[in-house]
Amino acid sequence: MATNASTSSPLRIAIAGLGTVGVGVIRLLGTNRDLIAARAGRAIEVVAVSARERHKDRGVETGSYAWEDDMTALGARDDVDVVVELVGGSDGPALALSRAALKGGKGLVTANKAMVAHHGLELAEAAEAAGAPLKFEAAVAGGIPVVKGLREGTSANALTKVYGILNGTCNYILSEMEETGADFAETLSEAQALGYAEADPTFDIEGIDAAHKLAILAAIGFGAKVDFASVATTGIVQVRAADIAQADALGFVIRLIAEADVQDEDGTPKLLQRVRPCLVAKGHPLSSVDGPTNAVVAEGNFSGRLLFQGAGAGDGPTASAVVADLIDIARSEVGAPFSMPVDQLQALGPAQPGHRTERTYLRFTVKDRPGVLAEITAAMRDADVSIESLIQQGREHGGGEVLVAMVTHEGPEANVTEALALLEGSESLTGEPLVLPILPA
C-alpha cells in the first residue's frame, strides 16, 4: 500500500548527465513536485549530480546538489537510493557507473538504449543479485510507455509479433521526402539544420538506433535474452525520391520498420529481429505516423493488436519516462527488467527468414540499353520469383541510366535473394538494387 508522502522518507536520486534530458528531469521534478509526491507516495529529491562541466549555465539551479567530478562515485554515496544514468554510450563511463550503482545496492534508471541492448542481461543479473531495481522506460520510444506496456500490460499474453517505427530521424526524413519530393541527401541536410538529425547521423540512418530499441523490446515481449548482435539491419540511405513517388502511386508509404517475432524452425523456437525500410499500405496504423513520431504495434494472442504512439524523443517526453520509472521505484512497484527472472529468459537462436513469404518492391538502376529488362526478368524467372507489376521510369538526371521498379507476388524471401545473386556483377546494373518488403496489412 502506498505510504503518505508527508510521513515517508523521500526517494533520494543522483543524476549523471545534465544534457537536455537530465535538465528536463530536474525541471519536471520541480514543476510537478506535489503531484509526483502524491502519486509516488513520497517525495522524489535530487541530492547529487555529475556532468562534464560543473559551472555551465543549464537554465536550472543545480548549486544545491552535491557534485561529483567522477560520476562513478554517485554509485557509492550513502545518501543516494537511485542513480539516474543519462550519459549515453554502450560502455565506458555509463556502464562503469551502472555496474557500480547496482553493486552498491542502488536502483538504476537509464535512458541508454545502446547500453541496455549490449549489456542488459549483465545489468539485469546484477540488479537481481543486489535486490535492486533496474528500469529503462526512456531507452525506447521516448515518452511512449511501451516498455511498461509490454512488460505489464501484455503480461498475460503470448505475443506473436512486435514491430514499429522506432527512429524519429528516419521517419522525419522519409515523411519530408513524401511531402516535398526532395531526395535523401537534401532532406537529411535540412533535418540536421533543424536539429532532427545529428551532425553524424550514421546510427540513425543506418538503422542501428532502431536495432538497439528492437533488441530491448524483443527481449521483453518474448521473454528472451537480449541479442542485439542478431538484429539484421538495413538503413534508408538508398531510398530515392523516385521510390517515394512510386510507392505513393502504388498506394503505399515508405517507413523504416523494426520487427521481431518467434517461430518454430525444426521444432525449435527461433527469434527473428530485423530493421529495414518497408512499403506500408495507406490505411495501415503505421502509414499515418509521420515526422519524428514513434509507434509500436504489439500483437497478442488474447489482446489482439495494440498500438503505442507518441513522441519518440525530446527532453520533455524522455524526462517524463525517466520520472515515471522513479515513481514506480518510490512505490516499490519493481518487476523483472525483462518481464521475468534472468534464469527464465530463453536463449533463442536467430531465425533464418528465407522460407518466409512476402511481397517485395525491387528497384534497379540500369544502363539505358536494349536487353536489360530481359536480363532482369530472366533472373526472376530462374529464381522462381513471380512479377506482379513492372515499371520502367525515365532517365535518371538526364544521364544514360534508367530506373526499373517491380513488385513481386508473394513468395519465399530466399527466391528474391537468389534472383539478386544471379544479377550480382551484371554490367547492366549501375548501382545496388533497392529491396523494400511490403508490410502485411
PyMOL commands that set and color helices and strands:
alter all, ss='L'
color gray80, all
select helices_A, chain A and resi 20-31+33-40+71-76+92-103+113-130+137-139+146-153+168-180+184-194+202-205+208-222+228-230+241-250+315-330+342-344+353-355+372-382+396-398+413-423
alter helices_A, ss='H'
color red, helices_A
select strands_A, chain A and resi 11-16+44-50+66-67+82-85+107-110+134-135+159-165+232-233+252-265+268-281+293-300+304-311+349-350+357-358+360-367+387-395+401-408+411-412+434-437
alter strands_A, ss='S'
color yellow, strands_A
deselect
rebuild
show_as cartoon
